[in-house]
Amino acid sequence: MKLSRLWQPRRGLFWVMVAFNALSSLGAWALRALPLEGVVFAAVAVLSLLNCAGGLWAAWRLVTEEPAADGA
């Protein structure tokens, strides 16, 4: 397992990981900066946690899978 395998901008999974992490960060910002209450707060929190889990899943796949022979 090599952490250098995280950087694979030619693979779609890399961009999925970036998108999940960006959405998770946006959700965390919204939870701190906006006056959300009740169900809206819970929904944003759950979506942020799901985005974080999706980003971790994508990162794990990038790190553990062997890169393709053609570099893609």
C-alpha positions as CSV (number, residue, x, y, z in Angstrom):
1,M,0.0,0.0,0.0
2,K,1.5,3.3,-1.1
3,L,0.1,6.7,-0.2
4,S,1.6,8.1,-3.5
5,R,-1.2,6.2,-5.3
6,L,-3.7,8.7,-4.0
7,W,-2.6,11.2,-6.7
8,Q,-4.1,9.7,-9.9
9,P,-5.8,12.6,-11.7
10,R,-6.3,10.5,-14.8
11,R,-8.7,8.2,-13.0
12,G,-12.3,9.1,-12.4
13,L,-12.1,7.6,-8.9
14,F,-9.6,10.3,-7.9
15,W,-12.1,13.1,-8.9
16,V,-14.9,11.2,-7.1
17,M,-12.7,11.3,-3.9
18,V,-12.0,15.0,-4.4
19,A,-15.7,15.8,-4.9
20,F,-16.7,13.8,-1.8
21,N,-14.1,15.5,0.3
22,A,-15.1,19.0,-1.0
23,L,-18.8,18.3,-0.3
24,S,-17.9,17.1,3.2
25,S,-15.9,20.2,3.9
26,L,-18.7,22.4,2.6
27,G,-21.2,20.6,4.9
28,A,-18.9,21.1,7.9
29,W,-18.6,24.7,7.1
30,A,-22.4,25.0,6.8
31,L,-22.8,23.3,10.2
32,R,-20.5,25.9,11.8
33,A,-21.4,29.1,10.0
34,L,-25.1,28.9,9.3
35,P,-27.9,29.0,11.9
36,L,-29.3,25.6,11.0
37,E,-31.9,24.0,13.4
38,G,-33.5,20.6,13.9
39,V,-34.1,18.4,10.9
40,V,-32.0,20.6,8.5
41,F,-29.0,20.4,10.9
42,A,-29.3,16.7,11.2
43,A,-29.7,16.2,7.4
44,V,-26.6,18.3,6.6
45,A,-24.7,16.5,9.3
46,V,-25.6,13.0,8.0
47,L,-24.9,14.1,4.4
48,S,-21.5,15.4,5.5
49,L,-20.7,12.2,7.3
50,L,-21.8,10.1,4.2
51,N,-19.6,12.3,2.0
52,C,-16.7,11.7,4.3
53,A,-17.2,8.0,4.2
54,G,-17.4,8.1,0.4
55,G,-14.2,10.0,0.2
56,L,-12.5,7.5,2.5
57,W,-13.8,4.6,0.5
58,A,-12.5,6.2,-2.8
59,A,-9.1,6.9,-1.2
60,W,-8.9,3.4,0.1
61,R,-9.6,2.0,-3.4
62,L,-7.0,4.2,-4.9
63,V,-4.3,3.2,-2.4
64,T,-5.0,-0.5,-2.4
65,E,-5.6,-1.2,-6.1
66,E,-2.7,-1.8,-8.5
67,P,-2.4,1.0,-11.0
68,A,-3.2,0.2,-14.6
69,A,-0.2,-0.7,-16.8
70,D,-0.9,2.1,-19.2
71,G,-0.8,4.7,-16.4
72,A,-4.5,5.5,-16.6
